[in-house]
Amino acid sequence: MLFNIVSFRFKAEIKPPSPISRRGFTLVEMLVVIAVIGVLIALLLPAIQAARESARRTACKSNLRQVGQALQMHHEARGTFPAGWTTTDPGDPEGAPGWSWAVRIFPYLEGSHISDQLDLKRPLTDPAFAATLQMFMAPLACPSDGAPPQFMLTAEDDSPLFMVGRTNFVGVFGTLEVEDDPANGDGAFFQNSKLSLRDFGAPSTTFLVGERSSRTGNSTWIGVVPGAGEAMARIVGVVDHPPNHEHAHIDDFSSDHPQGAHFVFGDTSVRMIGNDIDADIYKALATRDARDEVPGTMFKD
């Protein structure tokens, strides 16, 4: 009986557990969390952007290497590199047919579907080619350049002519101004040029084709269009200024890569030439003159 009384008293003294108290984040805690997340994003975003640019840069380099290999295949098949652009009248640099060096390598560059639609003996301004001239060739473009695949080609007075396909790769005319003597460039491509590897003193240290950003000026693969503004500079370039120079002209080389611009050499190797390259070395690389030794510090890859 005594045990029952004690047990009853003990049970009576037991209180039900109080509910667990719960509270949400305070405003200060929430602001701290947001700040931490912001810091993490700020730290990670440059790394992500750098990784993406690295991938685009690698793709750009691969595309330009394909161009170099296509030029070599053209050389093996024809005995020469293609002309910078062709005209039936040597005295008229903007004469017909006007097709560029790039069109000639389409059969070796997965571009047969385009070259099959063109007749290179007819003027490129033939209305029958209007739709084809707007086509975009991915191997002739740099993924870092976010410009549209086509652009409106304009006349010298800025009036619109017609839409054409964009490219980021232009032939190297050399160190001279294109307009001064279009048929006598000291580089790899000029009006009616017909050069073989024997014409190059050191192909492995000579530019063939280089990169140009659409920010500097729109370039096209089709050729020299009569009456177009900067008609010849749309397909070839010169080394007036180092890559990505703040005072660059449309005929200069440039890129959307921060350190320099890619070039393919006569041996199909592709290297990035730095923005800070020595002017004399840069000019020597753009000519057919022999140069056996090149400082490795000028390369940015």
C-alpha positions, 0 to 999 in steps of 0.5 A, a space after each residue: 500500500 505504501 509503495 502505491 502511494 509513493 508511486 502515485 506521488 512520483 507520477 503526479 510530480 512528473 510534468 509533461 515535456 514542454 514543446 521544443 522551441 523553434 525560431 527562424 533566421 534573424 535578419 542579420 543572419 540572413 544578410 550574413 548568409 547572402 553576403 557569404 554566397 555573394 563572396 563565393 560567387 565572386 570568387 568562382 565566376 572569374 574561374 568559370 569565365 576563364 575556363 570557358 575562354 580557355 575552351 574557346 581559345 582552344 577551339 579557335 586554335 583548332 579551327 585555324 590549324 584546320 585552315 593551315 592544313 587545308 592550305 597545305 592540301 591545296 598546295 599539294 594538289 595545285 603546287 601553290 597556295 591560292 591567290 589572295 583574290 583573283 581578278 582577270 584584269 591585273 590593273 583592276 584590284 576590285 575587278 571580277 571575279 574577286 573570289 578570295 583565298 578562303 573560297 579556294 580551300 573549301 573543298 579541303 575544309 568541309 566546305 564542299 557544300 558551299 563551293 559546289 554552289 559557286 562558279 569561281 569563273 563568274 563574278 562573286 556579285 552574280 545574283 545567283 550567289 546571293 544566298 550562298 554568300 551569306 553562309 557561315 563557315 564555323 571553321 573560319 570563325 573564332 568562338 570567342 567572337 560573339 558577333 552575328 554570323 552575317 553582316 551587312 556589307 556597305 559601300 564606301 559611302 556607307 550605303 548598304 550592299 548585301 549580306 555576307 558571311 562573317 569570318 575571323 581569319 584573314 590572309 597575311 598581305 604583309 607589311 605594306 599598305 594593301 591599297 598602295 600596291 594590291 598585287 605586290 604584297 610582301 606576305 603570303 596573299 595578295 591580288 593574283 598571288 601564286 606562291 609556293 613554299 619555295 617562295 618562303 625563306 623559312 615557312 616555319 617562321 612565316 605567317 600565312 593567316 591571322 586572326 581578326 576580331 569583329 570589333 576591329 572590323 567585319 571580315 568576310 570569306 567571299 572576296 573583294 567586292 567592287 565598291 565596298 568600303 575597305 574591300 581588300 582589307 576584308 580578306 587580308 591584313 597587314 601588321 601596322 600595329 601589334 595585335 589588339 592595339 588600341 589604335 588598330 585599323 580594320 586591316 590589322 590583326 586582333 582577337 577577343 583573347 586578352 593576351 594576343 591573336 592566333 596565327 598559322 605559320 607555313 608549317 601549319 603550326 598555330 601560335 598566339 602572338 602576344 600584344 607586346 611583340 617587338 614591332 621588328 620581329 612582328 613585321 619580319 614574321 609577316 614577310 616571306 623573307 627568311 628568319 630562322 630564329 624567333 624568340 620564344 618569349 613572343 608566344 603566349 601559349 
